[in-house]
């Protein structure tokens, strides 16, 4: 479950120590000094102390240090979908690239942004404390296969149900 056994980074208020040459790509690869971090355990550790602050910047935070990192899009990627039940009674679980499992619900909603020029969707899942996961294309296609039509705000939309709530994936044409 999301947030389980994670350090209380939201309670820590260390001084800002500067930027670190760490970048998280749109595909979820963590790059330190232009080299990918291939040790998954290290990526998981770093992700556990990642925080999005009110200034819109991402930081690695410990009780004594706060280092800014660059995130290209979202810090996580949803890479796997598990479905329990059907339609309005279903429950959707998504696993991220750092093995956090999140149940799609009101606290962890799905949202979809559309590129203004291409119209291409970018779907996201709220993971924890303002940190989101970009939903990978294969997982988004799985969600699209589960989508049903629904009238929302006087518009017909396509979306999925999870934990009794409807999450819009896009408008119908």
Protein Blocks (a to p, Z undefined) as FASTA:
>chain_A
ZZiapacfklpccddebjcdddddfkopaceehiacfblklmmmmmmmgccdfkopacdd
dfkbccddddfkbmbdcfbdcdedjhjlpccddddfkopacdddfklccdddddfklopa
cddddfbghiacdddfklmmmmmmmpccddeehiacddddeehiacdfbdcZZ
